[in-house]
Amino acid sequence: MITKKYLDDLTYEVIGCAIEVHKHLGPGLLESVYEKCFLKELEIRKIVFRNQVWVPIEYKGIQLETELRLDVLAEEVLCVELKAQEGLLPIHNAILLSYMQMLQKPKGILINFHCDNIFKSGQKTLVNNFFSDLQNQ
């Protein structure tokens, strides 16, 4: 069973992967470069993931094909969106929250590699109503 503690521990590990990548590469590269290295770090740490996950859209009861893709889904429960740009905008939060809702996942992380310090200014964790329904332990 998934608990808040399990998700918090997984979040810690995933952010650790981003920190490791950033430590080796620094800021200033393309998002695609960070994504490849981030996926390799997840693999090294034996975190199961899928990348470029199709996000389904249901409109009036009809499943539609779209181009929406989540960058990484860790352990089938944690949504991860990667960026490599100057600052995160409110729209990035909205997009990740939408992906979390459509995929019915309780927690997500925005990671921006274009920063000085991933922990202090390069990541933001979001939760939704699915998270609040989970048990603590």
C-alpha positions as CSV (number, residue, x, y, z in Angstrom):
1,M,0.0,0.0,0.0
2,I,1.2,3.5,-0.8
3,T,1.6,5.8,2.1
4,K,2.6,9.5,2.6
5,K,5.9,8.3,4.1
6,Y,6.6,6.1,1.1
7,L,6.0,9.0,-1.2
8,D,8.1,11.4,0.9
9,D,11.0,8.9,0.9
10,L,10.7,8.4,-2.9
11,T,10.6,12.1,-3.4
12,Y,13.8,12.5,-1.3
13,E,15.5,9.8,-3.5
14,V,14.3,11.4,-6.8
15,I,15.5,14.8,-5.8
16,G,18.8,13.2,-4.8
17,C,19.1,11.9,-8.4
18,A,18.6,15.5,-9.7
19,I,21.2,16.9,-7.3
20,E,23.7,14.3,-8.5
21,V,23.1,15.1,-12.1
22,H,23.3,18.8,-11.4
23,K,26.5,18.3,-9.4
24,H,28.2,16.7,-12.4
25,L,26.8,18.9,-15.2
26,G,25.9,22.2,-13.6
27,P,23.4,24.6,-15.2
28,G,23.3,25.7,-18.8
29,L,22.6,22.6,-20.9
30,L,19.5,21.5,-22.8
31,E,16.6,19.8,-21.0
32,S,17.1,16.7,-23.1
33,V,20.7,16.2,-21.8
34,Y,19.6,16.5,-18.2
35,E,16.7,14.1,-18.9
36,K,19.1,11.4,-20.2
37,C,21.4,11.8,-17.3
38,F,18.5,11.9,-14.8
39,L,17.1,8.7,-16.2
40,K,20.5,7.0,-15.9
41,E,20.7,8.1,-12.3
42,L,17.3,6.7,-11.5
43,E,18.5,3.4,-13.1
44,I,21.7,3.4,-11.1
45,R,19.6,3.8,-7.9
46,K,17.2,1.1,-9.0
47,I,14.2,3.4,-9.0
48,V,11.7,2.0,-11.5
49,F,10.4,4.6,-14.0
50,R,8.8,5.3,-17.3
51,N,9.6,8.3,-19.3
52,Q,7.6,10.4,-21.8
53,V,4.4,8.9,-20.4
54,W,1.3,9.6,-22.5
55,V,-1.2,11.6,-20.5
56,P,-4.7,10.6,-21.5
57,I,-7.4,13.2,-22.0
58,E,-11.1,12.3,-21.6
59,Y,-13.5,14.8,-23.1
60,K,-17.2,14.2,-22.7
61,G,-16.6,10.5,-22.0
62,I,-14.4,10.1,-25.1
63,Q,-10.7,9.2,-24.8
64,L,-8.7,11.5,-27.1
65,E,-5.2,11.1,-28.4
66,T,-3.0,14.1,-27.5
67,E,0.6,15.1,-27.5
68,L,0.7,15.5,-23.7
69,R,3.6,13.7,-22.2
70,L,4.9,13.5,-18.6
71,D,8.7,13.5,-18.5
72,V,9.1,10.8,-15.8
73,L,6.8,8.6,-13.7
74,A,8.8,7.1,-10.8
75,E,7.6,3.9,-9.3
76,E,4.2,4.4,-10.9
77,V,3.2,7.0,-8.3
78,L,5.4,10.1,-8.5
79,C,5.2,12.5,-11.5
80,V,8.4,14.4,-12.4
81,E,8.6,17.3,-14.8
82,L,12.1,18.4,-15.8
83,K,13.0,21.9,-16.9
84,A,16.2,23.7,-17.9
85,Q,15.2,27.4,-18.1
86,E,15.4,30.7,-16.2
87,G,13.0,30.2,-13.3
88,L,9.7,28.2,-13.0
89,L,6.4,29.9,-13.8
90,P,3.0,29.4,-12.3
91,I,1.9,27.6,-15.5
92,H,4.5,24.9,-14.8
93,N,2.7,24.2,-11.5
94,A,-0.7,24.1,-13.3
95,I,0.6,21.7,-15.9
96,L,2.1,19.3,-13.4
97,L,-1.0,19.4,-11.2
98,S,-3.2,18.7,-14.3
99,Y,-0.9,15.7,-15.3
100,M,-1.2,14.4,-11.7
101,Q,-5.0,14.7,-11.8
102,M,-5.4,13.0,-15.2
103,L,-3.0,10.2,-14.3
104,Q,-4.5,10.0,-10.8
105,K,-1.1,10.3,-9.1
106,P,-0.8,11.8,-5.6
107,K,2.5,13.7,-5.8
108,G,4.7,15.5,-8.3
109,I,8.0,17.3,-8.5
110,L,9.1,20.1,-10.8
111,I,12.9,20.1,-11.3
112,N,14.7,23.0,-12.9
113,F,18.4,22.3,-13.7
114,H,19.0,25.9,-14.7
115,C,19.8,27.0,-11.1
116,D,22.7,27.3,-8.6
117,N,21.3,24.7,-6.2
118,I,18.6,22.1,-6.9
119,F,17.5,21.7,-3.3
120,K,17.2,25.4,-2.6
121,S,15.8,26.8,-5.8
122,G,15.6,24.1,-8.4
123,Q,12.7,21.9,-7.2
124,K,9.2,22.2,-6.1
125,T,7.0,19.4,-4.7
126,L,3.2,19.4,-5.3
127,V,0.5,17.2,-3.9
128,N,-3.2,16.9,-4.6
129,N,-6.4,15.3,-3.2
130,F,-5.1,11.8,-3.9
131,F,-2.2,12.5,-1.5
132,S,-4.5,13.8,1.3
133,D,-6.4,10.5,1.1
134,L,-3.3,8.4,1.8
135,Q,-2.4,7.0,5.2
136,N,0.7,8.5,6.9
137,Q,2.6,5.3,7.6
